[in-house]
Amino acid sequence: MLQTVRAQLMSRPFLWLLFICNLLGSIYGFYWYADQLAATPWYWTFFVPDSPTSSSLFTLVVLLWLIGRSSPLLEMLAMVTNIKYGIWACGVIFTYGAADGSIEPQNWMLVVSHGAMAVEVILYNFAYKFDWRLLWVGAIWLLYNDFVDYVYRIHPYLQDDRFFADVMFWTPILSIATLLLTAVLRPKILRNKHV
């Protein structure tokens, strides 16, 4: 049963569907950030579109699989960033929704799309070839991004500043939890496979 599911996930038609969905989602994500990107000094713009950058990394991973290649570094970065920012967006939306008493339909779309980001990269854990020792690169990526986001206020726009302190506190904790989760998910595979 498990092998059948994995075979389906790695089938070319399904990978093409995954590639197209992630590509379109990434394009829409960059469009979503257009105003914030325009208002941000050019030297910080890389740090603004966290979610579309994450989904773009996974889009590249899927494209490499489609052409018979792989990149352990890209796989690791795609995994940690999609888990982190997928959960982050859902957490922020639910926090404001709980305080406001409702969640707008547009935000439910964001919950579904960002939740899917986190789920899909975990589903493909069996296919990755990265060694957990590469996680130091992911740690630098996530934690430096957190530093820039909340010291220089480059973080994604929040609905308002009511929960800024909470988001600033929990975001690096989420980064560390993501890295630990990824480390836990990788070792049993690496005993049988080498990068």
GROMACS elastic network, one bead per residue, 0.5 to 0.9 nm:
[ bonds ]
;  ai    aj funct       b0    kb
    1     4     6  0.50908   500
    1     5     6  0.63483   500
    1     6     6  0.87055   500
    2     5     6  0.51665   500
    2     6     6  0.62078   500
    2     7     6  0.85513   500
    3     6     6  0.50559   500
    3     7     6  0.59997   500
    3     8     6  0.85541   500
    4     7     6  0.50484   500
    4     8     6  0.62036   500
    4     9     6  0.86519   500
    5     8     6  0.51116   500
    5     9     6  0.62073   500
    5    10     6  0.87062   500
    6     9     6  0.50012   500
    6    10     6  0.62210   500
    6    11     6  0.85415   500
    6   123     6  0.89503   500
    6   124     6  0.83399   500
    6   126     6  0.80262   500
    6   127     6  0.86122   500
    7    10     6  0.51910   500
    7    11     6  0.60185   500
    8    11     6  0.50430   500
    8    12     6  0.85797   500
    8    13     6  0.88652   500
    8    14     6  0.69899   500
    9    12     6  0.84893   500
    9    14     6  0.61747   500
    9    15     6  0.69501   500
    9   123     6  0.86931   500
    9   124     6  0.79051   500
   10    13     6  0.85578   500
   10    14     6  0.68435   500
   10    15     6  0.61974   500
   10    65     6  0.84845   500
   10   124     6  0.88102   500
   10   127     6  0.83398   500
   11    14     6  0.54500   500
   11    15     6  0.61319   500
   11    16     6  0.86507   500
   12    16     6  0.60281   500
   12    17     6  0.85514   500
   12    66     6  0.67958   500
   13    16     6  0.51769   500
   13    17     6  0.62921   500
   13    18     6  0.86603   500
   14    17     6  0.50336   500
   14    18     6  0.61084   500
   14    19     6  0.85080   500
   15    19     6  0.59582   500
   15    20     6  0.85553   500
   15    62     6  0.65816   500
   15    63     6  0.82115   500
   15    65     6  0.81517   500
   15    66     6  0.70260   500
   16    20     6  0.61358   500
   16    21     6  0.85498   500
   16    62     6  0.80939   500
   16    63     6  0.82053   500
   16    66     6  0.76183   500
   17    20     6  0.52388   500
   17    21     6  0.61347   500
   17    22     6  0.85421   500
   18    21     6  0.52280   500
   18    22     6  0.60714   500
   18    23     6  0.83971   500
   18    59     6  0.79485   500
   18    62     6  0.75321   500
   19    22     6  0.52869   500
   19    23     6  0.59321   500
   19    24     6  0.85441   500
   19    58     6  0.84383   500
   19    59     6  0.55326   500
   19    60     6  0.81820   500
   19    61     6  0.89572   500
   19    62     6  0.59816   500
   19    63     6  0.66627   500
   20    23     6  0.50315   500
   20    24     6  0.60571   500
   20    25     6  0.83842   500
   20    59     6  0.81674   500
   21    24     6  0.53062   500
   21    25     6  0.60092   500
   21    26     6  0.84990   500
   21    59     6  0.87394   500
   22    26     6  0.59278   500
   22    27     6  0.85362   500
   22    55     6  0.61672   500
   22    56     6  0.70702   500
   22    58     6  0.75655   500
   22    59     6  0.56597   500
   22   117     6  0.87461   500
   23    26     6  0.51096   500
   23    27     6  0.62487   500
   23    28     6  0.86454   500
   23    55     6  0.77007   500
   23    56     6  0.67106   500
   23    59     6  0.60386   500
   23    60     6  0.89075   500
   24    27     6  0.51382   500
   24    28     6  0.61785   500
   24    29     6  0.84762   500
   25    28     6  0.51104   500
   25    29     6  0.59926   500
   25    30     6  0.87329   500
   25    52     6  0.73607   500
   25    55     6  0.75061   500
   25    56     6  0.86382   500
   25   113     6  0.81147   500
   26    30     6  0.63053   500
   26    31     6  0.86119   500
   26    51     6  0.79156   500
   26    53     6  0.71748   500
   26    54     6  0.83058   500
   26    55     6  0.57637   500
   26    56     6  0.57151   500
   26    59     6  0.83418   500
   27    30     6  0.53157   500
   27    31     6  0.63425   500
   27    32     6  0.86745   500
   27    52     6  0.72649   500
   27    56     6  0.85355   500
   28    32     6  0.60935   500
   28    33     6  0.87894   500
   28    52     6  0.79468   500
   29    33     6  0.64971   500
   29    34     6  0.88190   500
   29    49     6  0.75091   500
   29    51     6  0.70299   500
   29    53     6  0.84379   500
   29    55     6  0.88301   500
   30    33     6  0.51651   500
   30    34     6  0.63422   500
   30    37     6  0.87814   500
   30    49     6  0.64701   500
   30    51     6  0.86576   500
   30    52     6  0.59000   500
   30    53     6  0.81307   500
   31    34     6  0.50361   500
   31    35     6  0.84003   500
   32    35     6  0.76632   500
   32    36     6  0.86335   500
   32    49     6  0.87343   500
   33    36     6  0.53557   500
   33    37     6  0.59405   500
   33    38     6  0.85227   500
   33    48     6  0.76369   500
   33    49     6  0.62200   500
   33    52     6  0.89113   500
   33   156     6  0.82230   500
   34    37     6  0.51308   500
   34    38     6  0.61058   500
   34    39     6  0.86637   500
   35    38     6  0.51115   500
   35    39     6  0.62675   500
   35    40     6  0.87289   500
   36    39     6  0.50512   500
   36    40     6  0.61364   500
   36    45     6  0.87758   500
   36    48     6  0.74701   500
   36    49     6  0.87318   500
   36   154     6  0.88952   500
   36   156     6  0.79701   500
   36   157     6  0.76683   500
   37    40     6  0.51764   500
   37    41     6  0.80431   500
   37    42     6  0.81541   500
   37    44     6  0.88257   500
   37    45     6  0.59529   500
   37    46     6  0.89030   500
   37    48     6  0.66929   500
   37    49     6  0.78840   500
   38    41     6  0.79298   500
   38    42     6  0.85033   500
   38    45     6  0.85930   500
   39    42     6  0.89885   500
   40    43     6  0.82109   500
   40    44     6  0.65668   500
   40    45     6  0.61463   500
   40    48     6  0.81160   500
   40   154     6  0.77144   500
   41    44     6  0.57187   500
   41    45     6  0.65882   500
   42    45     6  0.52289   500
   42    46     6  0.81769   500
   43    46     6  0.73993   500
   43    47     6  0.89124   500
   44    47     6  0.56792   500
   44    48     6  0.70523   500
   44   148     6  0.83701   500
   44   154     6  0.73451   500
   45    48     6  0.53286   500
   45    49     6  0.77015   500
   45   154     6  0.84091   500
   46    49     6  0.69556   500
   46    50     6  0.83711   500
   46    53     6  0.86253   500
   47    50     6  0.65322   500
   47   145     6  0.64026   500
   47   148     6  0.74466   500
   47   149     6  0.72999   500
   47   154     6  0.68694   500
   47   155     6  0.78086   500
   48    51     6  0.89452   500
   48   149     6  0.79345   500
   48   154     6  0.59990   500
   48   155     6  0.63491   500
   48   156     6  0.63696   500
   49    52     6  0.57565   500
   49    53     6  0.60007   500
   49    54     6  0.85557   500
   49   155     6  0.87142   500
   49   156     6  0.72837   500
   50    53     6  0.53374   500
   50    54     6  0.62029   500
   50    55     6  0.88474   500
   50    81     6  0.80498   500
   50    85     6  0.68681   500
   50   145     6  0.88068   500
   50   155     6  0.84883   500
   50   156     6  0.76895   500
   51    54     6  0.50136   500
   51    55     6  0.62374   500
   51    56     6  0.84848   500
   51    81     6  0.78671   500
   51    82     6  0.71640   500
   51    85     6  0.58088   500
   51    86     6  0.72102   500
   51    89     6  0.84478   500
   51   114     6  0.78573   500
   51   117     6  0.86987   500
   52    55     6  0.50515   500
   52    56     6  0.59009   500
   52    57     6  0.85379   500
   53    56     6  0.50080   500
   53    57     6  0.63201   500
   53    58     6  0.89275   500
   53    81     6  0.84937   500
   54    57     6  0.52001   500
   54    58     6  0.66601   500
   54    59     6  0.87374   500
   54    77     6  0.78881   500
   54    78     6  0.59094   500
   54    79     6  0.84245   500
   54    80     6  0.86233   500
   54    81     6  0.53493   500
   54    82     6  0.53247   500
   54    83     6  0.89928   500
   54    85     6  0.76125   500
   54    86     6  0.89496   500
   54   117     6  0.84309   500
   55    58     6  0.51368   500
   55    59     6  0.61020   500
   55    60     6  0.86897   500
   55    78     6  0.72281   500
   55    81     6  0.83180   500
   55    82     6  0.65379   500
   55   117     6  0.69028   500
   56    60     6  0.62456   500
   56    61     6  0.86505   500
   56    78     6  0.81635   500
   57    60     6  0.51820   500
   57    61     6  0.63717   500
   57    62     6  0.88515   500
   57    74     6  0.65160   500
   57    75     6  0.78382   500
   57    77     6  0.71535   500
   57    78     6  0.50837   500
   57    79     6  0.87665   500
   57    81     6  0.85993   500
   57    82     6  0.86898   500
   58    62     6  0.62362   500
   58    63     6  0.85446   500
   58    74     6  0.76895   500
   58    75     6  0.71675   500
   58    77     6  0.84052   500
   58    78     6  0.50074   500
   58    79     6  0.76069   500
   58    82     6  0.79749   500
   58   117     6  0.88787   500
   58   121     6  0.76559   500
   59    62     6  0.52142   500
   59    63     6  0.62101   500
   59    64     6  0.87097   500
   59    78     6  0.86692   500
   60    64     6  0.61650   500
   60    65     6  0.86578   500
   60    74     6  0.77849   500
   60    75     6  0.89414   500
   60    78     6  0.88748   500
   61    64     6  0.51904   500
   61    65     6  0.64015   500
   61    66     6  0.87880   500
   61    69     6  0.87836   500
   61    70     6  0.68334   500
   61    71     6  0.71380   500
   61    74     6  0.64257   500
   61    75     6  0.61181   500
   61    78     6  0.76419   500
   62    65     6  0.50512   500
   62    66     6  0.62579   500
   62    67     6  0.88570   500
   62    70     6  0.86611   500
   63    66     6  0.50091   500
   63    67     6  0.64866   500
   63    68     6  0.87239   500
   63    69     6  0.84446   500
   63    70     6  0.89239   500
   64    67     6  0.52406   500
   64    68     6  0.62005   500
   64    70     6  0.54068   500
   64    71     6  0.76123   500
   65    69     6  0.52924   500
   65    70     6  0.59522   500
   66    69     6  0.74383   500
   67    70     6  0.87613   500
   70    74     6  0.82280   500
   70    75     6  0.79241   500
   70   128     6  0.83023   500
   70   129     6  0.77736   500
   71    74     6  0.52917   500
   71    75     6  0.61301   500
   71    76     6  0.86582   500
   71   128     6  0.86895   500
   71   129     6  0.77209   500
   71   130     6  0.78377   500
   72    75     6  0.50112   500
   72    76     6  0.61490   500
   72    77     6  0.86425   500
   72   128     6  0.69130   500
   72   129     6  0.53866   500
   72   131     6  0.74282   500
   72   134     6  0.83480   500
   72   195     6  0.75246   500
   73    76     6  0.52322   500
   73    77     6  0.62322   500
   73    78     6  0.85154   500
   73   129     6  0.89507   500
   73   130     6  0.65880   500
   73   131     6  0.89012   500
   73   134     6  0.70791   500
   73   137     6  0.84132   500
   73   138     6  0.89196   500
   74    77     6  0.51102   500
   74    78     6  0.58924   500
   74    79     6  0.84169   500
   74   130     6  0.86793   500
   75    78     6  0.51346   500
   75    79     6  0.60895   500
   75    80     6  0.87546   500
   75   121     6  0.88462   500
   75   128     6  0.62573   500
   75   129     6  0.75716   500
   75   130     6  0.66611   500
   76    79     6  0.51320   500
   76    80     6  0.62731   500
   76    81     6  0.84964   500
   76   128     6  0.79446   500
   76   129     6  0.87066   500
   76   130     6  0.61885   500
   76   131     6  0.83525   500
   76   132     6  0.82701   500
   76   134     6  0.72775   500
   76   135     6  0.71408   500
   76   137     6  0.87475   500
   76   138     6  0.70990   500
   76   182     6  0.85766   500
   77    80     6  0.54260   500
   77    81     6  0.59198   500
   77    82     6  0.82487   500
   77   135     6  0.83881   500
   77   137     6  0.80152   500
   77   138     6  0.58506   500
   77   141     6  0.82405   500
   78    81     6  0.54508   500
   78    82     6  0.58700   500
   78    83     6  0.83642   500
   78   121     6  0.72993   500
   79    82     6  0.55225   500
   79    83     6  0.61637   500
   79    84     6  0.85333   500
   79   118     6  0.79143   500
   79   120     6  0.89465   500
   79   121     6  0.53409   500
   79   122     6  0.71318   500
   79   124     6  0.89711   500
   79   125     6  0.82648   500
   79   182     6  0.76829   500
   80    83     6  0.53516   500
   80    84     6  0.60249   500
   80    85     6  0.85429   500
   80   118     6  0.88152   500
   80   121     6  0.85065   500
   80   135     6  0.86418   500
   80   138     6  0.67035   500
   80   139     6  0.87835   500
   80   142     6  0.81300   500
   80   175     6  0.82247   500
   80   178     6  0.61890   500
   80   179     6  0.65579   500
   80   181     6  0.89514   500
   80   182     6  0.69239   500
   81    84     6  0.51188   500
   81    85     6  0.59007   500
   81    86     6  0.79564   500
   81   118     6  0.85767   500
   81   138     6  0.80399   500
   81   141     6  0.86462   500
   81   142     6  0.72813   500
   81   175     6  0.86884   500
   81   178     6  0.84411   500
   82    85     6  0.53967   500
   82    86     6  0.54516   500
   82    87     6  0.81430   500
   82   114     6  0.81116   500
   82   117     6  0.54115   500
   82   118     6  0.51768   500
   82   119     6  0.85680   500
   82   120     6  0.86145   500
   82   121     6  0.68695   500
   83    86     6  0.52779   500
   83    87     6  0.60918   500
   83    88     6  0.83741   500
   83   114     6  0.88978   500
   83   115     6  0.85447   500
   83   117     6  0.67997   500
   83   119     6  0.74801   500
   83   120     6  0.89673   500
   83   121     6  0.72133   500
   83   122     6  0.78266   500
   83   178     6  0.66126   500
   84    87     6  0.54891   500
   84    88     6  0.59684   500
   84    89     6  0.87067   500
   84   118     6  0.73854   500
   84   142     6  0.84094   500
   84   171     6  0.86896   500
   84   174     6  0.65157   500
   84   175     6  0.61080   500
   84   177     6  0.85470   500
   84   178     6  0.59187   500
   84   179     6  0.88042   500
   85    89     6  0.59666   500
   85    90     6  0.84605   500
   85   114     6  0.74030   500
   85   117     6  0.82243   500
   85   118     6  0.77817   500
   85   175     6  0.89586   500
   86    89     6  0.55755   500
   86    90     6  0.65022   500
   86    91     6  0.87150   500
   86   111     6  0.82565   500
   86   113     6  0.80514   500
   86   115     6  0.53725   500
   86   116     6  0.74364   500
   86   117     6  0.55194   500
   86   118     6  0.50725   500
   86   119     6  0.84958   500
   87    90     6  0.52086   500
   87    91     6  0.59804   500
   87    92     6  0.85768   500
   87   111     6  0.89292   500
   87   114     6  0.70484   500
   87   115     6  0.65568   500
   87   117     6  0.86479   500
   87   118     6  0.67052   500
   87   174     6  0.83509   500
   88    91     6  0.51119   500
   88    92     6  0.61476   500
   88    93     6  0.86052   500
   88   114     6  0.85691   500
   88   167     6  0.88411   500
   88   171     6  0.72683   500
   88   174     6  0.75873   500
   89    92     6  0.52253   500
   89    93     6  0.61459   500
   89    94     6  0.85767   500
   89   110     6  0.76784   500
   89   111     6  0.70886   500
   89   114     6  0.65386   500
   89   115     6  0.83433   500
   90    93     6  0.51865   500
   90    94     6  0.60853   500
   90    95     6  0.84946   500
   90   107     6  0.89675   500
   90   110     6  0.75802   500
   90   111     6  0.51868   500
   90   112     6  0.84069   500
   90   114     6  0.66828   500
   90   115     6  0.67866   500
   91    94     6  0.52256   500
   91    95     6  0.60552   500
   91    96     6  0.87683   500
   91   111     6  0.88321   500
   92    95     6  0.50666   500
   92    96     6  0.63920   500
   92    97     6  0.84773   500
   92   158     6  0.81388   500
   92   163     6  0.86638   500
   92   167     6  0.74626   500
   93    96     6  0.54098   500
   93    97     6  0.59609   500
   93    98     6  0.85459   500
   93   103     6  0.75435   500
   93   107     6  0.68443   500
   93   108     6  0.84711   500
   93   110     6  0.83883   500
   93   111     6  0.73565   500
   93   159     6  0.88800   500
   94    98     6  0.58874   500
   94    99     6  0.84885   500
   94   102     6  0.89719   500
   94   103     6  0.75424   500
   94   111     6  0.86290   500
   95    98     6  0.53108   500
   95    99     6  0.64110   500
   95   100     6  0.86942   500
   95   163     6  0.81726   500
   96    99     6  0.51020   500
   96   100     6  0.59894   500
   96   101     6  0.83109   500
   96   102     6  0.83947   500
   96   103     6  0.78852   500
   96   159     6  0.76491   500
   96   162     6  0.87644   500
   96   163     6  0.80427   500
   97   100     6  0.50735   500
   97   101     6  0.56791   500
   97   104     6  0.81138   500
   98   101     6  0.52096   500
   98   102     6  0.66176   500
   98   103     6  0.79812   500
   99   102     6  0.80389   500
  100   103     6  0.77216   500
  103   106     6  0.82658   500
  103   107     6  0.62881   500
  103   108     6  0.67816   500
  104   107     6  0.52572   500
  104   108     6  0.65345   500
  105   108     6  0.50348   500
  105   109     6  0.65531   500
  105   110     6  0.88809   500
  106   109     6  0.52119   500
  106   110     6  0.66167   500
  106   111     6  0.89064   500
  107   111     6  0.61865   500
  107   112     6  0.86750   500
  108   112     6  0.62465   500
  108   113     6  0.86078   500
  109   112     6  0.52318   500
  109   113     6  0.61854   500
  109   114     6  0.85046   500
  110   113     6  0.51419   500
  110   114     6  0.58264   500
  110   115     6  0.80924   500
  111   114     6  0.53155   500
  111   115     6  0.57176   500
  111   116     6  0.83220   500
  112   115     6  0.51477   500
  112   116     6  0.60636   500
  112   117     6  0.87151   500
  113   116     6  0.51006   500
  113   117     6  0.64103   500
  114   118     6  0.67049   500
  114   119     6  0.88018   500
  115   118     6  0.54095   500
  115   119     6  0.62976   500
  115   120     6  0.86759   500
  116   119     6  0.50070   500
  116   120     6  0.58431   500
  116   121     6  0.85836   500
  117   120     6  0.55578   500
  117   121     6  0.66381   500
  117   122     6  0.89480   500
  118   121     6  0.57921   500
  118   122     6  0.66006   500
  118   123     6  0.88927   500
  119   122     6  0.52994   500
  119   123     6  0.61461   500
  119   124     6  0.88586   500
  120   123     6  0.50019   500
  120   124     6  0.64324   500
  120   125     6  0.89233   500
  121   124     6  0.52847   500
  121   125     6  0.65583   500
  122   125     6  0.51838   500
  122   126     6  0.85117   500
  122   182     6  0.87953   500
  122   185     6  0.86182   500
  123   126     6  0.74225   500
  123   127     6  0.88991   500
  124   127     6  0.54400   500
  124   128     6  0.69053   500
  125   128     6  0.55663   500
  125   129     6  0.88517   500
  125   185     6  0.74422   500
  125   186     6  0.76363   500
  126   129     6  0.84851   500
  126   186     6  0.87652   500
  126   189     6  0.75980   500
  128   131     6  0.88512   500
  128   186     6  0.88250   500
  129   189     6  0.89236   500
  129   190     6  0.83253   500
  129   193     6  0.78186   500
  129   194     6  0.75874   500
  129   195     6  0.57173   500
  130   133     6  0.82595   500
  130   134     6  0.70105   500
  130   186     6  0.81909   500
  130   190     6  0.85022   500
  130   194     6  0.84797   500
  130   195     6  0.60308   500
  131   134     6  0.57563   500
  131   135     6  0.79400   500
  131   186     6  0.72950   500
  131   187     6  0.80377   500
  131   190     6  0.68241   500
  131   194     6  0.76096   500
  131   195     6  0.61594   500
  132   135     6  0.55439   500
  132   136     6  0.86092   500
  132   182     6  0.76370   500
  132   183     6  0.56537   500
  132   184     6  0.87258   500
  132   185     6  0.89035   500
  132   186     6  0.60767   500
  132   187     6  0.69226   500
  132   190     6  0.82354   500
  133   136     6  0.66952   500
  133   137     6  0.88162   500
  133   183     6  0.84865   500
  134   137     6  0.58635   500
  134   138     6  0.71898   500
  135   139     6  0.60261   500
  135   140     6  0.85973   500
  135   179     6  0.70000   500
  135   182     6  0.82599   500
  135   183     6  0.76060   500
  136   140     6  0.62921   500
  136   141     6  0.86101   500
  136   179     6  0.89786   500
  137   140     6  0.52276   500
  137   141     6  0.62170   500
  137   142     6  0.87161   500
  138   142     6  0.60661   500
  138   143     6  0.83829   500
  138   179     6  0.75188   500
  139   142     6  0.53211   500
  139   143     6  0.58591   500
  139   144     6  0.80652   500
  139   175     6  0.77172   500
  139   176     6  0.76963   500
  139   179     6  0.68778   500
  140   143     6  0.54275   500
  140   144     6  0.56314   500
  140   145     6  0.80602   500
  141   144     6  0.56033   500
  141   145     6  0.60665   500
  141   146     6  0.86853   500
  142   145     6  0.51905   500
  142   146     6  0.62410   500
  142   147     6  0.87707   500
  142   172     6  0.79913   500
  142   175     6  0.61002   500
  142   176     6  0.85402   500
  143   147     6  0.62131   500
  143   148     6  0.86971   500
  143   172     6  0.64412   500
  143   175     6  0.67452   500
  143   176     6  0.82128   500
  144   148     6  0.62394   500
  144   149     6  0.84765   500
  145   148     6  0.51526   500
  145   149     6  0.59472   500
  145   150     6  0.86438   500
  145   155     6  0.87414   500
  146   149     6  0.50067   500
  146   150     6  0.61739   500
  146   151     6  0.81908   500
  146   155     6  0.79707   500
  146   168     6  0.82491   500
  146   171     6  0.69601   500
  146   172     6  0.62326   500
  146   175     6  0.83033   500
  147   150     6  0.56185   500
  147   151     6  0.56785   500
  147   152     6  0.77757   500
  147   172     6  0.84642   500
  148   151     6  0.54229   500
  148   152     6  0.53626   500
  148   153     6  0.70202   500
  148   154     6  0.63949   500
  148   155     6  0.78042   500
  149   152     6  0.58074   500
  149   153     6  0.50227   500
  149   156     6  0.79254   500
  149   168     6  0.86552   500
  150   154     6  0.66596   500
  150   155     6  0.63043   500
  150   168     6  0.62126   500
  151   154     6  0.79780   500
  152   155     6  0.82512   500
  153   156     6  0.85896   500
  154   157     6  0.83028   500
  155   158     6  0.82405   500
  157   160     6  0.80114   500
  158   161     6  0.68391   500
  158   162     6  0.89873   500
  158   163     6  0.84103   500
  158   164     6  0.77428   500
  159   162     6  0.84426   500
  160   163     6  0.75309   500
  160   164     6  0.78510   500
  161   165     6  0.81123   500
  162   165     6  0.79006   500
  162   166     6  0.86386   500
  163   166     6  0.51634   500
  163   167     6  0.60778   500
  163   168     6  0.84849   500
  164   167     6  0.51511   500
  164   168     6  0.60035   500
  164   169     6  0.85345   500
  165   168     6  0.50660   500
  165   169     6  0.61261   500
  165   170     6  0.86709   500
  166   169     6  0.50997   500
  166   170     6  0.61175   500
  166   171     6  0.84346   500
  167   170     6  0.52369   500
  167   171     6  0.57941   500
  168   171     6  0.56051   500
  168   172     6  0.75026   500
  169   172     6  0.67594   500
  169   173     6  0.72414   500
  170   173     6  0.50920   500
  170   174     6  0.60875   500
  170   175     6  0.86979   500
  171   174     6  0.50588   500
  171   175     6  0.63355   500
  171   176     6  0.88570   500
  172   176     6  0.62870   500
  172   177     6  0.85469   500
  173   176     6  0.51633   500
  173   177     6  0.61212   500
  173   178     6  0.85178   500
  174   178     6  0.59829   500
  174   179     6  0.85940   500
  175   178     6  0.51050   500
  175   179     6  0.63359   500
  175   180     6  0.87339   500
  176   179     6  0.51306   500
  176   180     6  0.62186   500
  176   181     6  0.85913   500
  177   180     6  0.50675   500
  177   181     6  0.60490   500
  177   182     6  0.85418   500
  178   181     6  0.50905   500
  178   182     6  0.61359   500
  178   183     6  0.85722   500
  179   182     6  0.51325   500
  179   183     6  0.61565   500
  179   184     6  0.86675   500
  180   183     6  0.50254   500
  180   184     6  0.62042   500
  180   185     6  0.86560   500
  181   184     6  0.51016   500
  181   185     6  0.62062   500
  181   186     6  0.88088   500
  182   185     6  0.50635   500
  182   186     6  0.62961   500
  183   186     6  0.54559   500
  183   187     6  0.68268   500
  184   187     6  0.63959   500
  184   188     6  0.83227   500
  185   188     6  0.73824   500
  185   189     6  0.81290   500
  186   189     6  0.57261   500
  186   190     6  0.64606   500
  187   191     6  0.64999   500
  188   191     6  0.55953   500
  188   192     6  0.75962   500
  189   192     6  0.58307   500
  189   193     6  0.63276   500
  189   194     6  0.89796   500
  190   194     6  0.61175   500
  190   195     6  0.81194   500
  191   194     6  0.76888   500
